[in-house]
Amino acid sequence: MADTTSPALARFRIILWTLVVVAAVAATVVFFTRQGPNAPLGVTGKPFALESTQGGTFTEASLKGTPSLVFFGYTHCPDVCPTTLAESAAWKEQLGLSPEQLRIIFVTVDPARDTRNVLADYLSSFPGTIGLVGTDQQTADAKASFGVMSEATAPDADGYYLVNHTASVFLINRDGRFEGTIAYGESKDTAVAKIRKLIAL
């Protein structure tokens, strides 16, 4: 059967996987060089403040208290984001964890389209997931705090565009500190083992 993948989609996938690899390497470097009592909250320790779909403001200090899976994406994402959110929910369910034991946090990298209401509606398909949204600057601050990269593609004739973005899930422990990542496409068993270790810390 002929490959019907368009050149544009093929380029998008190549860029996306490049971002995945770069982010995973960067996150690993941060993890092994910044652990200890003075390790920063989150990944880089840079401050951020976003609006939560559950109400109120969510900052780097809000990462404390409950282990979290943090993922950056956007509601118009065709495959990576819904797949990752569904997998995250499945991992949590497999381990029988409550919201008090593990949070799933989704941060939009597309604030131009993802208002708080749009994000809340999208996440209604993934019950219990916390959505975070901000202005362009607030989004840039949050991305910098986690070492995340994203870039919108040129819009088509109808104004539709994709956003290339880091596709790793960040593992944040109950102290609000970075413990590692789950890569996009990583095996279920490996992901579940990492989460089991995260909640035991």
N, C-alpha and C positions, 0 to 999 in steps of 0.2 A: 504494500500500500504506500502511495506517495506521501511524503511529509508535507502537510499543509500548513505548517507553522510559518507565519509571516516573518520577513526579515526584521521588522520592528519588534515583534514579540520575542524573537530569538535574541536580539540585542538587549532587550529589557531583562530577559532571564539571565544573560551573561553578567550584566551589570549588577543585578540583584544578588547573584551568588558571589560575585566579587565582594560586595558589601558585607555579606554574611561572613566570609572568611576573614576579611579585614577586622570586622567588629569582634569576632571570636578571639583573634590573636591579641587585639588591643585589650579586650576585657581580661584575658588570661594574664597579660603582662601586669595590668593594674592589680589583679588579685594577688599575685605572688610578690609584688613589691610594696603593697600598701597594707598588708594584714598586720594585726597586732592592736594594742589598746588605742593607738592613735590613728587607726584606719578611718577614712572618711565615711560619712553616711552615704548610702547609695554606692556609686562607683567612683566618681571623681571628687565628691564632696562639695561641688559647686551648688549654691542655693538655687531653688526654683520655687515657683508658686503657681498652681493651676487650679481651675474650678473643677470640683468633683460632680459627677452626675448624681451622686448621693447627697449632695448638698455641702456647702462650705468650701474652704480653701484647703488644698492638699500641698504640703511642702516637703522638703527633704526630711524634716523632723517627723512628718507623719508616717514615714516608713518604719518607725520604731513600733514595737508592740506585738506585731503579728508577722510571721514569715510571709513573703510575697513573691509571686511570679509577675514580673513587669515586662510588658511587651509594647513596642511602639509600632503603630500602623495607621490605617485610615479606613473609613467606612466604604469607600468605593474600590477598595482592594479586591481584585478578582479571585485570588486563590490563597495566597500566603496567610493573610490575616484571618479569614474565617476558618481556615484549616488549623492554624495555631490556637485560636480561641477554643475551637471545638476539642482539640487535643488536650489543652490545658484543663478544661472542664472534665474530660474523661480521666485524666491522671488523678485529679482531685477526687473524683468519684470512686475510682479504683482503690484509693487509699482510705476512703471513708472519712474524709476530712470536712469539718464544718468551716464556715466563714471565719470563725474565731481561731481556727488552727492554720488556715492558709487563705490568703487573699490572691485574687487574680486582678491585675491592674492593667488597663489598656489606655495608652497615651496616644492621642491623635497627632500625626505630623502634618495634617491637612486642615488647619483651622479655618481656611477660607470657605470650605464646604461643610466641615464638621462643627456645627454649633453644638451647644450643650444638649438641646432638644433632639437634634439629629443623632448625636452620639448615644443618647439615652435610648432612643427608639431602636437603633441598631443593636445595642447590647441587650435589649429585651429578649433576643434570641439566645443569649448566653447569661442566664439568670445568676445574679450574685457578683457579676463582674463590675468592678469600679471603673468608670470612664473618666479620663482627665482631659481637659481642653483649656486653651488659653489664647492669648493674642499671639501675633507672629513673634514678638520678642519673648513672651513667656514660654512659647513653644521652643524657641531657640535656646533659652536658658535650660529647659528640661532636657533637651537633646545633649547639651554640653555637659550636664550633670551626669549623664549616663554614657557619654562618648558615642552617641548615636548619630548616624548620618542619614540625611534624606534629601532628595532633589526631585522636583516635579519635571515631567517631560513636557515637551512643547504640546500645547492643546491641538486637537484636530479641528476640522471645519465646524464641528458642533460645539466646540469649546471644552470637550472632554479631555482629561489628561490623567495619566498614571503618576504615581509617586514611587520612585526607587527609594528603598529604605532598609536599614539594618533589620534583619529578620530573626535575631537571637532573642530568646527569653532570658531575662536577667533574674537570677536567684538572689533574693535579699533576705537576710536572716532576721530574727526577732529584735536584734539590736539595731536594725536599719542599715546593716552593712552588707556589702557585696560578697557572695560566696561562689559565684561561677555563672555559667550559662548553659542553656539547652539550645543546641543548634537546630535550625529548621531541617526537618527530615530525620532527626536523630531517632533512634529506635525507642519504642515505648518502654521497654524494660530498663534501658539506660536512663531515660528521663524520670521514670518512677523511682529508680534507685537514688537519683540525685535529690529528688523532692523528699524522699524518706529521710535522707541524711540531713537535709535542710531543716526539717521540722524537729529533728532530734537535737539540734544544737542548742 
